[in-house]
Each structure stands twice: as C-alpha cells, then as structure tokens.
Amino acid sequence: MQNNPVFKKSNELAHLVYKITKNFPKEEIYGIISQLRRAALSVPLNTVEGYARQSDKSYKQFLLISYGSLKETKYLLQFSFEEGYLNEKGYNESIALAEEIGKILWILIGKVKEKTNS
C-alpha cells in the first residue's frame, strides 16, 4: 500500500491538513478543525481499508468513499480560506495536492471498475 500513489498523496494531504489547522482559531477545535481533519484523514483510511478487503468490488466502493471525502476536504479548505483561517499559500498548496489526488483516484476507480465490469 505504501507504493500506491493515491495512498501516498492522500497521506501527504492529511499531514498537511493537520499542520495548517494548528493555526486555526481555537474556538473551531470542535467545528471546522475536527471536520476538516476527519475528511482529509478519511481519504487514505478508506483507500487502505478497501485494499485490505481483497475484493475489487469492495475496493471500488471504498475508493468512491475516498473520492467523496476528498471533495468534502476541498470544500472545507475553500470555506476555511474564505473565512480567513487559511492563508493563500496554504490554500493553494493544499488544493493543488487535492486536485492531483482527485485525478489519480479517478483513474484508479476507472481501472477497478473495468475489472469488476460495473
């Protein structure tokens, strides 16, 4: 799994999200900080869990969940930027990484769909 590009990049994004949310307002600890961290961490977690199931059908389903979590992460990053919690550099870096993950993840979903014919 460590060589899987989706896992590697989404793990990197999860670490980046944890780093940038350390500077968010403390009153958001149970709000946007928690939600953003959970969404970002859900991407590699679902990738790993789906792979571990050793079934292409299950893997595809977990990859689709990862994709949904990635979209949630992107929205929360945008929202955080608009609220002024996230500076432009942090926003651009995290969104660029999320976009890259999205492309790789979508290709992987397509390959797994081909294998399962669904």
Buried (B, 14 or more C-beta within 10 A) or exposed (E): EEEBEBBBBBBBBBEBBBEBBEEBEEEBEEEBBEBBBBBBBBBBBBBBBBBEEEEBEBBBBBBBBBBBBBBBBBEBBBBBBEEEBBEEEBBEBBBEBBEBBBEBBBEBBEEBBEEEEE
